[in-house]
Amino acid sequence: MTSTLGIYATSAALIAVSLLSAFAYAGVPRSSYEALIKSESQELGLYNHTDKVRVLTDVNFKEEVLERNRSILVEFYNSYCGHCRKFAPTYKLLADELYDWRDVVPISAIDCAADENNGICRDYEVMAYPTLRYFGPGYAPSPDNYGIKILTQVPDEIRSLVAEYVAAENKTSNMTSWPDLKPLQAAHTVSTGALFDGLDSLKKFVVIVYEPENTTIGIETALHFVRYPNIAVKRTSNLELAGKYQIDGSRYRIATVSRQGSIVPYGSLHETSLSYKETIESFLKSQHLTEKPPTNDPALTRSSSVIDEHENAKIIEEVRRNKHMVYQADLEMAVRGTLYNEIPKSSHISGEKLLALQRFLGVLENYNPLGSAGRKMIKDLSAYTKRHTQELSGEDFEKELKRLEDEHGGSAFSSKRYIGCIGSKTGLRGFTCSLWQLFHFMTVQAATSDKSEDPLEVLQAMHGYVKHFFGCTECSKHFQEMAMKRNIWNNPTKDEAVLWLWAAHNEVNQRLSGDETDDPKFPKIQFPSTSSCSQCRKDTSHSVPSAASQTPANWDKDHVLQFLKNIHNPEFISRYGVDNHDILPPTLEKMRQKRMISSVFSDMDMGMGMLLYGFCIVMLVVAFKLFAMKKGGYRKKPYAHNLLGKV
């Protein structure tokens, strides 16, 4: 009776798992997969072809920064960094305002979240995001010289600093687009003709602008008109010299001077370079003078994403329908992002940072979600880092990682895109979402296994990783502050470690809810919602959690813990969107399809069945032999009778 009940219970459980797997299981068509990978870097970036930001990559960085006879402003950013996302609209606006300067100092950006840019971001020792650096003409990288770092993110201050740096450069003969930014000299005011000395014959007008002391308005204004072949802009802070052109510094701050000697003063609405620009543009329009024709800039005309928007919408619909589902693809993307992008960007890994790396790889080795090839690769990589007791470079780490992946046939990962962590818009969710999922997954795996007795194993690895390797500087700072405030080191059991991370994640969600980085289709809530786990809340009167329902007293932690263990159970991880199922361990559903009996009966049942099967075979053989012997005896009797009869 007990055995039968056990069989029925096992069968019921397996059927339930099979139904859930069937519900969640589907494959993303491979038709657009190759195109997807090809455009992956563009999809990740915060800037596209509609912006005036010049996009740099490992392909064009050297040419744009080192081989051009002009300056360049570069933003080193990380597309999943919340602070970078907040700064992006400001940088786009700055690029738009300074687009006139592009022949002298284009505004550009490089995404350090793209794997192919690892070497550049590592070589230029980018330690925080976003980082702004100015590179002058003729710049050559050298130790301790990685460009001039701009420490402000205020547009007016950035504009002024860049103008100062440009004006300080020494113009050489091969810098054909470089304007003359030197202040107006007394010799220029002797006569109108003297003002045009040294200018080419195309110049019909010289525009004099008054630049108050300790400002860069004149330099900025001159840069706005670099592309106009028929005018030259001169600046002066000397009111005596400016007065010769009817500039008084208050009512009139601008004057135009023609080759024929005609002088016309102008006022401006505001004392800013943009206001000066509007005034001068009105004059040029009246004279029918225009800038030189624009040239095609490949860095500004990237092709639009080839990702199937219909397919994205389909994935978003699937994820919104199953909001508490954990996806294999996201867990793998987190592992991929940490190993292939974040860690390799460190130029030198030593001391506490090296220990943090070793701890992270140790827990990843124990609790990673990969298939057999991926697990072996992580194990070998962990052993490699442990052999380095003093120092390891990010470049060497990256080389070893790629070597190991090749050694294991390049089959460590089954997916190369986000599913549950997909964003409704570029730059939302993605890696940060998947990293949370990975650490939740690993805390649960640690709590349900006996590989380690240390309840802080995963939390310690997470804390070290976020502190030393996580690409969002502000996020890392916030996490470390929260960890101390919430007593991260005071979790005596593995279950409490699971709940600590859950509560910490909810605190972050509460802080960022409604933030610019919040995805409108996936708003940050207190997880799990009542629709996902009604028993997890003691007060279920609100389907959408309010501030009052976010306090610890309203959670039933026993049910929360069980819920977290259920959704992070490897058997319940959804493989929706996985491209290569063959490299992953077979699911119970697959095992049931291939071996129907093993899905219904336990190992003991199978053993007993095989024993009974063998016993039956033996009994059949014995019965057959007995029957054959009995039949043979009946044949011998008549034969013996006949012989006796003959005798």
C-alpha positions as CSV (number, residue, x, y, z in Angstrom):
1,M,0.0,0.0,0.0
2,T,2.8,2.4,1.0
3,S,4.7,1.6,-2.2
4,T,1.7,2.2,-4.3
5,L,1.0,5.5,-2.6
6,G,4.6,6.5,-3.1
7,I,4.3,5.7,-6.8
8,Y,1.1,7.8,-7.1
9,A,2.7,10.7,-5.2
10,T,5.8,10.6,-7.4
11,S,3.7,10.5,-10.5
12,A,1.6,13.4,-9.5
13,A,4.6,15.5,-8.7
14,L,6.2,14.7,-12.0
15,I,3.0,15.5,-13.9
16,A,2.8,18.8,-12.1
17,V,6.4,19.7,-13.0
18,S,5.8,18.5,-16.6
19,L,2.7,20.8,-17.0
20,L,4.6,23.8,-15.6
21,S,7.6,23.1,-17.8
22,A,5.3,22.7,-20.8
23,F,3.6,26.0,-20.0
24,A,6.9,27.9,-19.7
25,Y,8.9,26.1,-22.3
26,A,9.2,27.5,-25.7
27,G,12.1,28.4,-28.1
28,V,13.1,31.7,-29.6
29,P,13.3,31.1,-33.3
30,R,16.8,30.9,-34.7
31,S,16.0,32.9,-37.8
32,S,17.0,36.2,-36.3
33,Y,19.6,34.9,-33.9
34,E,22.7,35.6,-35.9
35,A,21.5,39.1,-36.7
36,L,20.7,39.6,-33.1
37,I,24.3,38.7,-32.0
38,K,25.7,41.0,-34.7
39,S,23.7,44.0,-33.4
40,E,24.0,43.1,-29.7
41,S,26.5,45.9,-29.0
42,Q,24.4,48.5,-30.7
43,E,21.3,47.3,-28.8
44,L,23.1,47.8,-25.5
45,G,24.3,51.3,-26.1
46,L,22.7,54.5,-24.8
47,Y,23.2,56.5,-28.0
48,N,22.0,55.8,-31.5
49,H,21.9,57.3,-35.0
50,T,19.4,60.0,-33.9
51,D,21.8,61.6,-31.5
52,K,24.7,63.9,-32.3
53,V,27.0,61.7,-30.1
54,R,29.8,60.1,-32.1
55,V,29.8,56.3,-31.2
56,L,33.3,54.8,-30.6
57,T,34.1,51.1,-30.5
58,D,37.2,49.0,-30.5
59,V,37.2,49.3,-34.3
60,N,37.3,53.1,-34.6
61,F,38.6,54.3,-31.3
62,K,42.3,54.5,-32.3
63,E,41.5,56.3,-35.5
64,E,39.2,58.9,-33.9
65,V,41.2,59.6,-30.8
66,L,44.9,59.1,-31.8
67,E,45.0,59.6,-35.6
68,R,43.0,62.8,-36.2
69,N,44.4,66.3,-36.2
70,R,41.8,67.6,-33.8
71,S,40.6,67.2,-30.2
72,I,37.8,64.9,-29.0
73,L,35.6,64.6,-25.9
74,V,35.0,61.0,-24.9
75,E,32.5,59.7,-22.4
76,F,33.4,56.2,-21.1
77,Y,30.1,54.8,-19.9
78,N,28.4,51.6,-18.9
79,S,25.0,51.1,-20.5
80,Y,23.6,49.3,-17.5
81,C,24.8,51.9,-15.0
82,G,21.9,53.9,-13.6
83,H,24.0,57.0,-13.2
84,C,25.1,56.7,-16.9
85,R,21.4,56.4,-18.0
86,K,20.5,59.5,-16.0
87,F,23.4,61.4,-17.6
88,A,22.7,60.3,-21.1
89,P,20.0,62.9,-21.9
90,T,22.3,65.6,-20.6
91,Y,25.1,64.4,-22.8
92,K,22.9,64.2,-25.8
93,L,21.8,67.7,-25.3
94,L,25.4,68.9,-24.9
95,A,26.3,67.0,-28.1
96,D,23.4,68.7,-29.9
97,E,24.4,72.2,-28.7
98,L,28.1,71.6,-29.6
99,Y,27.5,69.9,-32.9
100,D,28.9,73.0,-34.6
101,W,32.2,72.3,-32.9
102,R,32.5,68.8,-34.4
103,D,35.4,69.6,-36.9
104,V,37.5,70.7,-33.9
105,V,36.2,68.7,-31.0
106,P,33.5,66.1,-31.6
107,I,31.4,64.8,-28.7
108,S,31.7,61.0,-28.5
109,A,31.1,58.0,-26.3
110,I,32.2,54.4,-25.9
111,D,30.2,51.7,-24.1
112,C,32.4,49.8,-21.7
113,A,29.5,47.3,-21.2
114,A,30.2,45.9,-24.7
115,D,32.7,43.0,-24.5
116,E,34.6,44.1,-27.5
117,N,35.5,47.4,-25.8
118,N,37.0,45.7,-22.7
119,G,40.6,46.3,-23.8
120,I,40.1,50.0,-24.4
121,C,38.4,50.6,-21.1
122,R,41.0,48.6,-19.3
123,D,44.0,50.3,-21.1
124,Y,42.6,53.7,-20.2
125,E,42.1,52.7,-16.6
126,V,38.4,53.7,-16.4
127,M,37.5,53.1,-12.8
128,A,34.1,54.8,-12.6
129,Y,31.2,55.5,-14.9
130,P,30.5,57.8,-16.5
131,T,34.0,59.2,-17.0
132,L,34.6,62.2,-19.3
133,R,38.0,62.8,-20.8
134,Y,39.4,65.4,-23.2
135,F,42.0,64.3,-25.7
136,G,43.9,67.0,-27.7
137,P,45.4,66.7,-31.2
138,G,48.5,64.6,-31.2
139,Y,47.6,62.9,-28.0
140,A,49.7,59.7,-27.4
141,P,48.8,57.4,-24.5
142,S,51.4,56.8,-21.8
143,P,51.5,55.7,-18.2
144,D,49.5,58.2,-16.0
145,N,48.4,60.1,-19.1
146,Y,44.9,58.9,-20.2
147,G,43.5,62.2,-21.3
148,I,42.3,65.2,-19.2
149,K,39.6,64.0,-16.9
150,I,36.6,66.4,-16.6
151,L,35.1,66.1,-13.1
152,T,31.8,67.9,-13.7
153,Q,28.6,66.7,-15.3
154,V,27.1,70.2,-15.6
155,P,26.7,71.1,-19.3
156,D,27.7,74.8,-19.0
157,E,30.8,73.8,-17.0
158,I,31.7,71.0,-19.5
159,R,31.3,73.4,-22.4
160,S,33.6,76.0,-20.7
161,L,36.3,73.5,-19.8
162,V,36.4,72.0,-23.3
163,A,36.6,75.5,-24.8
164,E,39.6,76.3,-22.5
165,Y,41.4,73.2,-23.4
166,V,40.8,73.8,-27.2
167,A,42.1,77.4,-26.9
168,A,45.2,76.2,-25.1
169,E,46.2,73.9,-28.0
170,N,49.0,75.0,-30.3
171,K,47.8,75.1,-33.9
172,T,50.0,73.3,-36.4
173,S,50.1,73.5,-40.2
174,N,48.3,70.2,-40.6
175,M,45.4,71.3,-38.4
176,T,43.4,72.7,-41.3
177,S,40.0,73.0,-39.5
178,W,41.5,74.6,-36.4
179,P,40.3,78.2,-35.9
180,D,42.4,81.1,-34.7
181,L,41.3,81.4,-31.1
182,K,43.9,84.0,-30.0
183,P,42.4,87.2,-28.5
184,L,42.2,90.3,-30.6
185,Q,45.4,92.3,-30.6
186,A,46.0,96.0,-30.8
187,A,47.7,95.6,-34.2
188,H,44.4,94.3,-35.6
189,T,42.6,97.6,-34.8
190,V,44.9,99.9,-36.7
191,S,42.7,99.6,-39.7
192,T,40.0,97.5,-41.2
193,G,42.5,95.9,-43.5
194,A,44.7,94.9,-40.6
195,L,41.7,93.0,-39.2
196,F,41.7,90.8,-42.3
197,D,45.5,90.2,-42.4
198,G,46.3,86.6,-42.6
199,L,42.7,85.6,-43.6
200,D,41.9,83.8,-46.8
201,S,40.1,85.7,-49.6
202,L,36.8,83.8,-48.8
203,K,36.4,85.7,-45.6
204,K,33.9,88.5,-46.2
205,F,33.3,89.5,-42.6
206,V,35.0,89.4,-39.2
207,V,32.8,89.1,-36.2
208,I,34.1,90.7,-33.0
209,V,32.6,89.4,-29.8
210,Y,33.1,90.7,-26.3
211,E,34.3,88.1,-23.8
212,P,34.0,89.2,-20.2
213,E,36.9,88.3,-17.9
214,N,36.9,84.7,-16.5
215,T,34.5,83.4,-19.2
216,T,34.9,81.5,-22.4
217,I,32.0,83.0,-24.3
218,G,34.2,84.3,-27.1
219,I,36.0,80.9,-27.6
220,E,32.7,79.1,-27.6
221,T,31.2,81.5,-30.1
222,A,34.2,81.1,-32.4
223,L,33.8,77.3,-32.3
224,H,30.2,77.6,-33.3
225,F,31.2,79.2,-36.6
226,V,34.1,77.0,-37.6
227,R,32.2,75.6,-40.5
228,Y,31.3,79.0,-42.0
229,P,33.9,79.7,-44.7
230,N,33.0,83.3,-45.2
231,I,33.5,84.7,-41.7
232,A,36.1,84.8,-39.0
233,V,35.3,85.3,-35.3
234,K,37.7,87.3,-33.1
235,R,37.3,87.7,-29.3
236,T,38.4,90.3,-26.9
237,S,38.1,91.1,-23.2
238,N,39.6,94.5,-23.7
239,L,36.8,97.1,-23.8
240,E,39.1,99.8,-25.1
241,L,39.9,97.6,-28.2
242,A,36.3,96.5,-28.4
243,G,35.1,100.1,-28.3
244,K,36.8,100.8,-31.7
245,Y,34.1,98.5,-33.1
246,Q,31.2,100.2,-31.2
247,I,31.1,97.4,-28.6
248,D,30.4,98.8,-25.1
249,G,30.1,95.5,-23.2
250,S,26.5,96.1,-22.1
251,R,24.2,97.1,-24.8
252,Y,26.4,96.0,-27.7
253,R,28.6,92.9,-27.3
254,I,29.0,91.9,-30.9
255,A,30.0,93.7,-34.1
256,T,30.4,92.7,-37.7
257,V,33.1,94.2,-39.8
258,S,33.1,93.9,-43.6
259,R,36.2,94.1,-45.9
260,Q,34.8,97.5,-47.1
261,G,35.1,98.8,-43.5
262,S,31.4,98.7,-42.6
263,I,30.9,98.2,-38.8
264,V,27.5,97.2,-37.4
265,P,27.1,96.6,-33.6
266,Y,24.6,94.1,-32.2
267,G,23.1,93.3,-28.8
268,S,22.3,89.8,-27.5
269,L,19.4,88.7,-25.4
270,H,21.7,86.9,-22.9
271,E,25.4,86.8,-22.1
272,T,25.9,83.3,-23.3
273,S,27.5,81.7,-26.3
274,L,24.2,80.3,-27.5
275,S,22.6,83.7,-27.4
276,Y,25.6,85.2,-29.3
277,K,25.2,82.4,-31.8
278,E,21.5,83.2,-32.5
279,T,22.4,86.9,-33.0
280,I,25.2,86.1,-35.5
281,E,23.1,83.5,-37.3
282,S,20.4,86.1,-37.9
283,F,23.1,88.4,-39.5
284,L,24.5,85.5,-41.7
285,K,21.0,84.7,-42.9
286,S,20.5,88.2,-44.0
287,Q,23.7,88.0,-45.9
288,H,22.8,84.6,-47.4
289,L,25.9,83.0,-45.9
290,T,25.8,79.4,-45.0
291,E,28.1,76.7,-43.5
292,K,29.9,74.3,-45.7
293,P,28.0,71.2,-46.7
294,P,27.8,68.4,-44.1
295,T,29.9,65.2,-44.6
296,N,28.7,61.7,-43.9
297,D,29.9,60.6,-40.5
298,P,29.8,56.8,-40.2
299,A,29.9,57.1,-36.4
300,L,26.7,59.0,-36.5
301,T,24.8,56.9,-39.1
302,R,24.8,53.5,-37.5
303,S,22.2,51.2,-39.0
304,S,19.1,50.7,-36.9
305,S,18.7,47.5,-34.9
306,V,17.8,44.4,-36.9
307,I,16.2,42.8,-33.9
308,D,12.6,41.7,-34.6
309,E,10.4,44.1,-32.7
310,H,7.5,41.7,-33.0
311,E,9.7,39.0,-31.4
312,N,10.6,41.4,-28.6
313,A,7.0,42.2,-28.0
314,K,6.2,38.5,-27.8
315,I,8.9,38.0,-25.2
316,I,7.7,41.0,-23.2
317,E,4.2,39.6,-23.2
318,E,5.4,36.2,-22.1
319,V,7.4,37.7,-19.2
320,R,4.6,40.0,-18.1
321,R,2.3,37.0,-18.0
322,N,4.7,35.1,-15.7
323,K,6.2,37.8,-13.6
324,H,7.7,35.6,-10.9
325,M,9.3,33.2,-13.4
326,V,13.1,32.8,-13.3
327,Y,14.7,32.3,-16.8
328,Q,17.7,30.2,-17.6
329,A,18.7,32.8,-20.2
330,D,18.9,35.6,-17.6
331,L,21.1,33.6,-15.3
332,E,23.5,32.8,-18.1
333,M,23.6,36.4,-19.2
334,A,24.6,37.4,-15.7
335,V,27.4,34.9,-15.6
336,R,28.5,36.0,-19.1
337,G,28.5,39.7,-18.1
338,T,30.6,39.2,-15.0
339,L,33.2,37.0,-16.7
340,Y,33.5,38.5,-20.1
341,N,32.8,42.1,-19.4
342,E,33.2,43.4,-15.9
343,I,36.2,41.4,-14.5
344,P,38.4,41.8,-17.6
345,K,38.2,45.6,-17.5
346,S,40.3,45.6,-14.3
347,S,43.9,46.4,-15.3
348,H,45.4,45.0,-12.1
349,I,43.7,42.6,-9.6
350,S,45.5,42.1,-6.3
351,G,45.1,42.1,-2.6
352,E,41.5,42.3,-1.4
353,K,40.3,42.6,-5.0
354,L,42.0,39.3,-5.9
355,L,40.5,37.6,-2.9
356,A,37.0,38.9,-3.8
357,L,37.5,37.4,-7.3
358,Q,38.5,34.1,-5.9
359,R,35.5,34.0,-3.6
360,F,33.1,35.0,-6.4
361,L,34.4,32.3,-8.7
362,G,34.3,29.8,-5.8
363,V,30.5,30.3,-5.2
364,L,30.0,30.4,-9.0
365,E,31.8,27.0,-9.3
366,N,29.5,25.5,-6.6
367,Y,26.1,27.0,-7.6
368,N,26.2,28.1,-11.3
369,P,23.2,27.4,-13.5
370,L,25.2,26.2,-16.6
371,G,25.4,22.8,-18.3
372,S,28.3,20.4,-17.9
373,A,30.7,22.2,-20.3
374,G,30.0,25.5,-18.6
375,R,30.5,24.0,-15.1
376,K,33.8,22.5,-16.1
377,M,34.9,25.9,-17.6
378,I,34.0,27.7,-14.4
379,K,35.8,25.1,-12.3
380,D,39.0,25.4,-14.3
381,L,38.8,29.2,-14.3
382,S,38.4,29.2,-10.5
383,A,41.4,27.0,-10.2
384,Y,43.4,29.3,-12.5
385,T,42.6,32.4,-10.3
386,K,43.5,30.5,-7.1
387,R,47.0,29.8,-8.5
388,H,47.6,33.5,-8.5
389,T,48.4,34.5,-5.0
390,Q,49.8,38.0,-5.6
391,E,48.4,39.6,-8.7
392,L,46.4,38.9,-11.9
393,S,45.7,41.2,-14.8
394,G,42.3,41.6,-16.3
395,E,43.9,41.0,-19.7
396,D,45.4,37.6,-18.6
397,F,42.0,36.6,-17.0
398,E,40.3,37.4,-20.3
399,K,42.8,35.3,-22.3
400,E,42.4,32.3,-20.0
401,L,38.6,32.6,-20.1
402,K,38.6,32.5,-23.9
403,R,41.1,29.7,-24.0
404,L,38.9,27.6,-21.6
405,E,35.8,28.3,-23.6
406,D,37.5,27.1,-26.8
407,E,38.9,24.1,-24.9
408,H,35.3,23.1,-23.9
409,G,34.0,23.5,-27.4
410,G,32.4,26.9,-27.1
411,S,29.3,25.3,-25.6
412,A,29.3,26.9,-22.1
413,F,26.3,29.1,-22.7
414,S,22.9,28.1,-24.2
415,S,21.6,31.7,-24.7
416,K,22.9,35.1,-25.6
417,R,20.0,37.4,-24.8
418,Y,17.8,38.5,-21.9
419,I,14.3,37.1,-21.5
420,G,12.9,37.8,-18.0
421,C,15.2,40.8,-17.7
422,I,14.4,42.2,-21.2
423,G,13.7,45.9,-21.1
424,S,10.9,47.6,-23.0
425,K,13.4,50.3,-24.1
426,T,17.1,50.2,-24.7
427,G,19.2,50.7,-21.6
428,L,16.6,49.5,-19.1
429,R,16.9,46.4,-16.9
430,G,19.3,43.9,-18.6
431,F,22.5,43.0,-16.8
432,T,21.6,44.5,-13.4
433,C,18.3,42.6,-13.3
434,S,20.1,39.4,-14.3
435,L,22.8,39.9,-11.7
436,W,20.2,40.1,-8.9
437,Q,18.6,36.9,-10.3
438,L,21.9,35.1,-10.3
439,F,22.7,36.0,-6.7
440,H,19.2,35.0,-5.5
441,F,19.6,31.8,-7.4
442,M,23.0,31.0,-5.7
443,T,21.8,31.9,-2.2
444,V,18.9,29.4,-2.7
445,Q,21.2,26.7,-4.1
446,A,23.6,27.2,-1.2
447,A,20.7,26.9,1.3
448,T,19.4,23.6,-0.3
449,S,22.8,21.9,-0.6
450,D,25.5,20.8,1.8
451,K,28.5,21.9,-0.3
452,S,29.4,24.5,2.4
453,E,28.5,25.1,6.0
454,D,29.2,28.9,5.7
455,P,25.9,30.8,5.7
456,L,27.7,33.9,4.5
457,E,29.4,32.2,1.5
458,V,27.3,33.7,-1.2
459,L,26.6,37.1,0.5
460,Q,30.3,37.6,1.1
461,A,31.1,36.8,-2.5
462,M,28.4,39.2,-3.7
463,H,29.6,42.0,-1.5
464,G,33.2,41.6,-2.7
465,Y,32.1,41.4,-6.4
466,V,29.9,44.5,-6.2
467,K,32.5,46.5,-4.3
468,H,35.4,45.7,-6.6
469,F,34.0,44.8,-10.1
470,F,30.4,46.1,-10.5
471,G,30.4,48.7,-13.3
472,C,27.9,51.1,-11.8
473,T,29.9,53.1,-9.3
474,E,27.0,54.8,-7.6
475,C,25.1,51.5,-7.4
476,S,28.1,49.9,-5.7
477,K,28.4,52.7,-3.2
478,H,24.7,52.4,-2.3
479,F,24.9,48.6,-2.0
480,Q,27.8,48.8,0.4
481,E,26.1,51.4,2.5
482,M,22.9,49.3,2.6
483,A,24.9,46.1,3.5
484,M,26.4,47.8,6.5
485,K,23.1,49.3,7.6
486,R,21.2,45.9,7.2
487,N,24.0,44.0,9.0
488,I,24.9,41.7,6.1
489,W,27.4,39.8,8.3
490,N,24.7,38.9,10.9
491,N,23.0,36.0,9.1
492,P,23.7,32.8,11.1
493,T,21.8,30.5,8.8
494,K,21.7,29.9,5.0
495,D,17.9,30.5,5.1
496,E,18.4,33.9,6.7
497,A,21.0,34.7,4.0
498,V,18.3,34.0,1.4
499,L,15.9,36.3,3.2
500,W,18.5,39.0,3.7
501,L,19.1,39.3,0.0
502,W,15.4,39.3,-0.7
503,A,14.8,42.2,1.8
504,A,17.8,44.1,0.5
505,H,16.5,43.8,-3.1
506,N,13.1,45.1,-2.0
507,E,14.8,48.1,-0.4
508,V,16.6,48.9,-3.6
509,N,13.3,48.5,-5.5
510,Q,11.6,50.9,-3.1
511,R,14.4,53.5,-3.5
512,L,14.4,53.3,-7.3
513,S,10.7,53.0,-7.9
514,G,9.6,55.7,-10.3
515,D,13.2,56.6,-11.1
516,E,14.4,57.4,-14.6
517,T,15.8,53.9,-14.8
518,D,12.5,52.3,-13.9
519,D,11.0,50.4,-16.8
520,P,7.3,51.4,-17.2
521,K,6.3,47.9,-18.4
522,F,8.2,46.3,-15.5
523,P,7.8,48.8,-12.6
524,K,9.9,48.1,-9.5
525,I,7.6,46.7,-6.7
526,Q,7.9,44.9,-3.4
527,F,8.4,41.3,-4.4
528,P,6.6,39.0,-4.5
529,S,3.3,40.6,-5.3
530,T,0.1,39.2,-4.0
531,S,-0.8,37.8,-7.4
532,S,2.4,35.7,-7.3
533,C,2.2,34.7,-3.7
534,S,-0.9,35.6,-1.7
535,Q,0.3,33.8,1.4
536,C,3.6,35.7,1.5
537,R,1.8,38.8,2.9
538,K,-0.1,38.9,6.2
539,D,-2.1,41.8,4.8
540,T,-3.4,41.0,1.3
541,S,-5.9,43.9,1.0
542,H,-3.7,45.6,-1.6
543,S,-2.9,43.9,-4.9
544,V,-0.3,46.5,-5.5
545,P,1.9,47.0,-2.5
546,S,1.8,50.5,-0.9
547,A,4.4,52.0,1.3
548,A,2.6,50.8,4.4
549,S,2.6,47.2,3.1
550,Q,6.4,47.2,2.6
551,T,7.3,47.0,6.3
552,P,8.8,43.7,7.6
553,A,5.7,43.1,9.8
554,N,3.5,42.5,6.8
555,W,5.5,39.7,5.4
556,D,5.1,36.1,6.3
557,K,8.8,35.1,6.0
558,D,8.2,31.4,6.1
559,H,6.0,31.6,3.0
560,V,8.4,34.0,1.4
561,L,11.3,31.7,2.0
562,Q,9.4,28.7,0.5
563,F,8.3,30.8,-2.5
564,L,11.9,31.9,-3.2
565,K,13.1,28.3,-2.9
566,N,10.4,27.1,-5.3
567,I,11.0,29.7,-8.1
568,H,14.8,29.2,-7.9
569,N,14.5,25.4,-7.9
570,P,16.5,24.3,-11.0
571,E,13.6,22.1,-12.1
572,F,11.3,25.1,-12.3
573,I,13.7,27.5,-14.1
574,S,12.1,28.4,-17.4
575,R,14.0,27.6,-20.6
576,Y,11.9,29.9,-22.7
577,G,14.3,31.7,-25.1
578,V,17.1,29.2,-24.8
579,D,18.8,28.7,-28.2
580,N,20.7,25.5,-27.5
581,H,18.8,23.1,-25.2
582,D,21.2,20.2,-25.8
583,I,24.0,21.6,-23.7
584,L,21.8,21.9,-20.6
585,P,20.9,19.0,-18.3
586,P,17.7,17.3,-19.4
587,T,14.5,18.5,-17.6
588,L,12.1,16.1,-16.0
589,E,9.8,16.6,-18.9
590,K,12.5,15.5,-21.3
591,M,13.4,12.5,-19.2
592,R,9.7,11.6,-19.0
593,Q,9.5,11.7,-22.8
594,K,12.6,9.6,-23.3
595,R,12.0,7.1,-20.5
596,M,8.3,7.0,-19.6
597,I,8.8,4.3,-17.0
598,S,11.5,6.1,-15.1
599,S,9.3,9.2,-14.9
600,V,6.5,7.2,-13.1
601,F,8.5,4.8,-10.9
602,S,11.2,5.5,-8.4
603,D,14.6,3.8,-8.4
604,M,13.4,1.3,-5.8
605,D,10.4,0.6,-7.9
606,M,12.5,0.1,-11.0
607,G,14.8,-2.3,-9.1
608,M,12.0,-4.4,-7.8
609,G,10.5,-4.4,-11.3
610,M,13.7,-5.6,-12.8
611,L,14.0,-8.3,-10.1
612,L,10.5,-9.5,-10.8
613,Y,11.1,-9.4,-14.5
614,G,14.2,-11.6,-14.1
615,F,12.3,-13.9,-11.8
616,C,9.5,-14.3,-14.3
617,I,12.0,-15.1,-17.1
618,V,13.6,-17.8,-14.9
619,M,10.3,-19.3,-14.0
620,L,9.2,-19.3,-17.7
621,V,12.4,-21.1,-18.6
622,V,12.0,-23.7,-15.9
623,A,8.3,-24.3,-16.8
624,F,9.2,-24.7,-20.4
625,K,11.9,-27.3,-19.6
626,L,9.5,-29.2,-17.3
627,F,6.9,-29.2,-20.0
628,A,9.4,-30.4,-22.6
629,M,10.6,-33.2,-20.3
630,K,7.1,-34.3,-19.5
631,K,6.2,-34.4,-23.2
632,G,9.3,-36.5,-24.0
633,G,8.3,-39.1,-21.4
634,Y,4.9,-39.7,-23.0
635,R,6.6,-40.5,-26.3
636,K,9.0,-43.1,-24.8
637,K,6.2,-45.3,-23.2
638,P,4.6,-46.5,-26.5
639,Y,8.1,-47.3,-27.9
640,A,9.0,-49.4,-24.9
641,H,5.6,-51.2,-25.1
642,N,6.3,-52.1,-28.7
643,L,9.7,-53.5,-27.9
644,L,8.2,-55.7,-25.2
645,G,5.5,-56.8,-27.6
646,K,8.1,-57.9,-30.1
647,V,10.0,-59.8,-27.5
